[in-house]
Amino acid sequence: MEGNATASEKPIRQSQSLCAGEQEYVHKRKQVVLESLNNLGVNCTDTDSVPHITLLGSGGGQRAAVTLMGYLYQMKQDGLLDTLLYMGGVSGSTWSMTSLYRDPQWSHNMDQAVSRLSSPGVELEEAMAWLDKRSEEEHFSLADIWGVMISAAIMKQLDLRRLSGEASRNATNPYPVYSAIEKDCFTDGPIEGKWFEMSPHEAGFTELGVFVETSLLGSRFESGELIEVKPEMDMVKLQGVLGSAMALLRKFIPPWLDVLGNVDSAAEEYLRVFNVLDKLIAMTKGTIQDPRALSDLDKLQKILQDKVNQNKSELLESKSSEEGITLFKQWCQELVLAVEIWCQSLEDGLFKTHVLLLIKRFLRLVWKWEWGTTGNFLYQYQDSSIPQCLRSKDILHLVDAGLMLNVGYPSFLGDKRDIDLIIAPESSAGNMFETLTLARDYAATLKKPFPEIGEEILEDREWPNDCYVFEGKEKEPTIVYMPLFNRRNCKDAEEFKAKMEEFSTFQRPYNREKIEFLLETAKTNMKNNKETLLREINKAALRRQNKSHQDASVCKLKSVVTQ
């Protein structure tokens, strides 16, 4: 509901501690965890001795979304799911999280959640109705288009809930924390201003310790005051924000351009127009059943790929840099023209109507290249500890956190959530162990506790084991790291590489066979490592008990001193 602000309390909270809402939820959740631990035979006597365990889903597009479901399903089967106090997500894993939390009892209904992955997608007509309505909003961006295609083609539902609606729920499920980054600060700002987290109660910058109620994210603020309440984004848009790797990603560079060794801003624009068009077409296929429409989309994809793959290096080499810029702009226009000509060639009907609407909305935004646009609650905020890049504009651009770190470690390091054990099933693309070494370096920069990650582990990156344990000693959390493809399900490094390529991040939505394969792979990984997890859960419980006793002793000593 829009309107003038009437809040009596300060709408912005600055603190490195948990907000009251999260504290209350976690307290209740510990009762669930305590019962689960006792059922597993873990020695845990009261909620003070309950270990703080989180599962962190990685990025990796649909691969990460599907495998997270598989891991959670098997944890439920093995009685481990209710040991989780928290669950954190980045990029593709957040798609599954938003879908799961639609059901307030999802941890008891994993069969239903898993079966939805292979159900028919949302029809293009329904997706376009959502998009048409959102296109009139002030902060409409490419994240809206990306979000509705993710929701319709991959997660098979349009979820119109708001994240803040989960704030009043009971503690049946682990407490969810979603991660993004602020695009402008990520590109040109201090490390403290990059990582952004969202929970049912608060949204804000993790390291700066500055937050706003999640229901107010997107509202108008100035100098710390709430000026106008705006509607909170729904889960469809949130999926687009959290999974918007395209915002900064330069994935496809044709060989003829790469040879030149210089991809300038004009070439970047050309490539990003092609990349996002190509992925948009692939996602649209996931909402279509009609064979003729699918064939038409295949034709368009081929037209665009042929245009970009055409060898133009000689033409570029013969031009000055100014002439090169002109050529790239011309080629951009040719891509767009090819799409328009293709649209007009379609047979009249609903498919043509919906595609024309989609392309119209896309072309309106592609030249601006804005992703994740939302109101900035720190606009002109009067605090020098807040970076200027976050105070100078009235909007934020929240995008995929995987562009910085493809697992949400930053939100779970340090005293705030005081995590004992991190379960990290790894479904990222790219170099194996990169998320670990990046998190290690991030923690070192900010002087946060993190277990030792030796460089020798990199020797395994071409063919990793199925499970690694990096043990925390004092304040560092222990990390159980579980690569999706590994030595137990791939016979050698070649098969490992082939599997990573077969299930690459950027492709059209997976068919039922691929989804089932990934689900079974994730379930088997989790099942194979049940005993390792139980061992580490026991260690975490013992560690928490020791810490609880130490804290009690300190309190007792302070009491004696003050008497």
LINTADA-V821627 format. One record per helix or strand of 3 or more residues. SS is the DSSP state (2 for helix, 1 for strand). FROM is the first residue (numbers start at 0). TO is the last residue. If there is no record, write none. Layout:
BEGIN
ss=SS from=FROM to=TO
ss=SS from=FROM to=TO
END
This chain:
BEGIN
ss=1 from=11 to=13
ss=2 from=19 to=38
ss=2 from=46 to=48
ss=1 from=52 to=55
ss=2 from=60 to=76
ss=2 from=80 to=82
ss=1 from=85 to=89
ss=2 from=91 to=99
ss=2 from=105 to=107
ss=2 from=109 to=115
ss=2 from=123 to=133
ss=2 from=141 to=153
ss=2 from=162 to=165
ss=1 from=174 to=181
ss=2 from=182 to=187
ss=2 from=190 to=192
ss=1 from=194 to=197
ss=1 from=201 to=204
ss=1 from=209 to=212
ss=2 from=213 to=215
ss=1 from=219 to=221
ss=1 from=224 to=228
ss=2 from=234 to=241
ss=2 from=244 to=246
ss=2 from=254 to=257
ss=2 from=264 to=284
ss=2 from=290 to=308
ss=2 from=312 to=316
ss=2 from=320 to=344
ss=2 from=349 to=365
ss=1 from=372 to=374
ss=2 from=387 to=390
ss=1 from=394 to=399
ss=2 from=400 to=402
ss=2 from=408 to=411
ss=1 from=420 to=425
ss=2 from=433 to=444
ss=2 from=454 to=459
ss=1 from=467 to=469
ss=1 from=477 to=482
ss=2 from=492 to=501
ss=2 from=511 to=527
ss=2 from=529 to=561
END
